[in-house]
């Protein structure tokens, strides 16, 4: 069950192709300097994740401890995983789970909880990351 909306972070991304795995395409996305709010704090986010095409044409992605959230009173790191698909207009939509770890007081409510997300990228590479507590 979805709980409280924890925030929205948005900004530009860039994508490149990586070597295929068993004939399946793999893409890397870099999201650098996205801004927004998380747990009531103004934040800047940096992350690199990869996504592999599955047999059915959907994608499975992961950000294995390569995400950073910066706020005025400290930083948080995160790992995430999700599944998604291309949109008809040339963007992507992913849904998944993210786990944060922080000593920043403003983000401490994120420790030890599962956070679910929608990650939407438009055809020009602009992304919006919506986050909710999973209860």
C-alpha positions as CSV (number, residue, x, y, z in Angstrom):
1,X,0.0,0.0,0.0
2,X,1.3,3.4,-0.9
3,X,1.9,5.8,1.9
4,X,2.9,9.4,1.9
5,X,4.4,11.1,-1.1
6,X,8.0,11.7,-0.1
7,X,8.9,14.1,-3.0
8,X,9.7,14.8,-6.6
9,X,13.1,15.2,-8.2
10,X,13.5,16.2,-11.9
11,X,16.0,17.3,-14.5
12,X,18.0,16.2,-17.5
13,X,19.4,12.7,-18.2
14,X,21.7,11.2,-20.8
15,X,21.7,7.7,-22.2
16,X,24.2,5.6,-24.0
17,X,24.4,2.0,-25.3
18,X,26.5,-0.6,-23.4
19,X,27.7,-4.0,-24.7
20,X,24.7,-6.3,-25.2
21,X,24.3,-9.3,-22.8
22,X,23.3,-12.5,-24.6
23,X,22.1,-10.5,-27.5
24,X,19.9,-8.2,-25.3
25,X,20.5,-4.4,-25.5
26,X,21.8,-2.7,-22.4
27,X,21.6,1.1,-21.8
28,X,23.3,3.3,-19.2
29,X,21.5,6.4,-18.0
30,X,23.2,9.2,-16.1
31,X,21.1,11.6,-14.1
32,X,23.3,14.4,-12.9
33,X,22.2,17.5,-11.0
34,X,18.5,16.7,-10.8
35,X,16.7,18.9,-8.2
36,X,13.6,18.8,-6.1
37,X,12.4,17.9,-2.7
38,X,12.7,14.7,-0.7
39,X,11.3,14.2,2.8
40,X,10.7,17.9,3.0
41,X,14.3,18.9,2.1
42,X,15.6,20.7,-1.0
43,X,17.9,18.2,-2.7
44,X,20.2,17.6,-5.6
45,X,20.5,14.1,-7.0
46,X,23.1,12.2,-9.0
47,X,22.9,8.6,-10.2
48,X,24.0,6.2,-12.9
49,X,21.9,3.2,-13.7
50,X,21.8,0.5,-16.3
51,X,18.8,-1.3,-17.9
52,X,18.7,-4.5,-19.9
53,X,16.0,-5.4,-22.4
54,X,14.1,-8.5,-21.3
55,X,12.7,-11.2,-23.7
56,X,9.2,-9.5,-23.6
57,X,10.6,-6.1,-24.7
58,X,10.4,-4.5,-21.3
59,X,13.5,-3.4,-19.4
60,X,14.9,-4.3,-16.0
61,X,17.1,-1.6,-14.5
62,X,19.3,-1.1,-11.4
63,X,21.3,1.5,-9.7
64,X,23.5,-0.5,-7.4
65,X,24.7,1.9,-4.7
66,X,25.5,4.5,-7.3
67,X,23.0,7.1,-6.4
68,X,23.7,10.2,-4.2
69,X,21.3,12.8,-2.7
70,X,22.8,16.0,-1.5
71,X,21.1,18.4,0.9
72,X,22.2,21.3,3.0
73,X,22.8,19.2,6.1
74,X,24.4,16.1,4.5
75,X,24.2,13.4,1.9
76,X,22.3,10.1,1.3
77,X,23.3,7.2,-0.9
78,X,20.8,4.9,-2.5
79,X,20.3,1.7,-4.5
80,X,17.3,1.1,-6.7
81,X,15.8,-1.5,-9.0
82,X,12.9,-1.4,-11.3
83,X,11.1,-2.5,-14.5
84,X,9.9,-0.3,-17.3
85,X,9.1,0.1,-20.9
86,X,9.5,2.7,-23.7
87,X,6.6,5.0,-24.2
88,X,4.9,5.6,-27.6
89,X,6.4,9.1,-27.8
90,X,10.0,7.9,-27.4
91,X,10.5,8.3,-23.6
92,X,10.6,5.6,-20.9
93,X,8.7,4.8,-17.7
94,X,10.1,2.7,-14.9
95,X,8.5,1.7,-11.6
96,X,10.5,0.2,-8.7
97,X,11.9,0.3,-5.3
98,X,14.7,2.5,-3.8
99,X,16.5,2.2,-0.5
100,X,18.3,5.2,1.1
101,X,21.0,5.3,3.7
102,X,21.9,8.6,5.4
103,X,23.2,10.4,8.4
104,X,21.7,13.8,7.2
105,X,19.1,14.8,9.8
106,X,16.7,16.1,7.2
107,X,16.6,12.7,5.4
108,X,16.9,10.4,8.4
109,X,13.2,9.4,8.0
110,X,14.3,7.5,4.8
111,X,16.5,5.1,6.7
112,X,15.1,1.5,7.0
113,X,12.1,2.0,4.8
114,X,11.2,0.9,1.3
115,X,10.4,3.7,-1.1
116,X,8.5,3.0,-4.3
117,X,8.9,5.2,-7.3
118,X,7.8,6.2,-10.8
119,X,10.6,7.3,-13.0
120,X,9.4,9.0,-16.2
121,X,11.7,10.3,-19.0
122,X,10.3,12.3,-21.8
123,X,11.6,11.9,-25.4
124,X,14.1,14.8,-24.9
125,X,15.7,13.1,-21.8
126,X,14.1,15.2,-19.1
127,X,13.2,12.9,-16.1
128,X,10.8,13.1,-13.2
129,X,11.2,10.9,-10.2
130,X,8.1,10.6,-7.9
131,X,8.7,8.8,-4.6
132,X,6.3,7.3,-2.0
133,X,6.7,5.4,1.2
134,X,5.7,1.8,0.9
135,X,3.6,0.8,3.9
